[in-house]
């Protein structure tokens, strides 16, 4: 689970030398990848919990989920997490630019922007998979276990969001 720690440390170091926007986007990717690592824990504990990673990898590889290797599913899962983290950073920056500053002392970020960005990302990753990707690419899995997979994906998405809620302020503090 901690195999990617040196890369994350290097990314954090690089973020400190970038501009504010680029640094936040890079940190968003780091936070998203870390949240994907945490999210993998409940995914593995559920019967169909890692199915979304196989379906996502099948979309990228243009094949069926049954033909996807564990490695490809894992890469797709963590890459999607990093992209969701970038989405978090974009939404955060847009809201922060247009909304009044209501930062709470000690957390290093603007609280309303953080909460809205987290909610947008959780809603997006759930809806994008459950309503668009899964019905089109899940094939047999979708026909047989759609409700179970969607329910487990919702729980996993909420774990991703909870991780963003805690980790983003911790990582973003000091890298404004």
N, C-alpha and C positions, 0 to 999 in steps of 0.2 A: 504494500500500500504506500510505502514511503519511498519507492524507487524514484519518483519524480521530484523529490525534495531539492536536490541540487539545481535542477532547472528552475524551480520556483524561486529559490534564493537568488539565482542569477537574474531572473526577470524582475524581482523586487529591486535589485541593485540597479538594473538598467532603467527602471521606471523613475528612479530618483534623478536621473540626468536628462530626462525628456521634458518636454513642455507639459503644462498642466493637463491639456486635453489628451494628448498622446499617452501621458503617464497614467491617467485615469482609465483609458481604454485598455492599456496593457495590464494594469492592476485588476480591471474587471475580468479579463481573460484568466488571470491567475486565480482570482476568487471563484470564478465559475468552474474552473478545473478542479479546484480544491473541494467545492461543493459537490461536484460529480463524484469525487472519491468518497465523500461522506455518504452521498446518496446511494452508492453501490452497496453499502452495508444492509439497509432494509431491502434493497432489490434482491440481494442474494438470499435473504431470509424468507422471501415470499415464493410460492410455487412458480408463478409466471412472472416474477419480478424483473428478471433481466431480459424478458421477451422484447421490450421496446428497443433495447440496444441491438438485438439481432435483426429486428424489422428495419431499424434505421440504417444499419450496415447493408442490409439487402437492397435498400433504395439506392444507396451510394454505389454499390457494386452491380446493380441491375440484375439481381438474381433473387432466389427465394430465401426466406429466413432459414430454412433447413440446410441450405448450402453455405451458410456463413460460418466462418471459424470463430472461436472464442476471441482470438486476437483482433480480428476485424470488428467484432461487436464491442470489444473493450475500447478500441481506438475511436469508433464512432461515438460511443458513450462519452468519453472524455473530451473529444473535439466538440461535441454538441454542448457539453457543459461550459467549455471555454467560450463558445459563441454566445451562449446564454449570458455569461458574465459580461461580455462586450455589450450585449443588449442592455443589461442592467446599467452599465456605465453610461451608455448613450441616453437612456431614459432619465437617469439621474442628472446628467449634465444639462439636458434640455429643460427639465423641471426646475433645476437650480438656477438656470439663467432667466426664467420667466416668473418664478414665484418669489415672494419676499423671503429674505433670509430669516429662518427660524431655527437656526442651529442651537443645539443643546450643548452647553458647556461640558467638555470632557469626552464627547464621542467622536469629535473630529470631522463630522459630516453634518449636512443639513437633514434633520430628522424627517420632515414631510417628504422631501425628495427621495430619501432612502426608503421610506415605507411604501410610497407609490411605485417606485422603480422595482422594488421586490415583488409587490403584488402583480405588476404588469408582467414581469418575467415568469412568475409561477403560473399565472393564467395562460400566458403564451405557450410555455412548454407543455402544459397539460392539453390545451385545446389543439395546438398544432399536431401533436401526436394522436390524441384520442379521436379527433374529429376529421383530420385530413390524411395524415400519413398512414395510420393503422388500418382504416377501412380500405384504402387503396393498395397497400403493400403487404398487409398481414396475411392475406389469402386464407389458407386453411385455419390458421390460428384465429383469425378474426371471426370466421364462421363458427368455430367451436367454442371459443373462450373469450369473446369480446367483453362481456361484463366483468369477468374476473380480472382480465388484463387491465382494463380501464380503471377499475377500483384500486388495483395495486399500483398503477401508474400515478393515480391521484395521491396516494399516500407517499410515494417516492418523491413526487413533485413538491409536496409540502415539506418534506425533509430538506430538499434542495433550498426551498425558500427560507426555512428556519436557519439553515447554515449561512445563507446570504445575510440574513438579519444580524447574525452575530459576527461573522467573519469580515464582511465588507467594512464596517467601522474600524475594526481592529487593523485591517490591512491598509485602509485609506488614510488613517491617522498618520500625519507626518509626511504624506506624499501628495499634498494638495497641488 
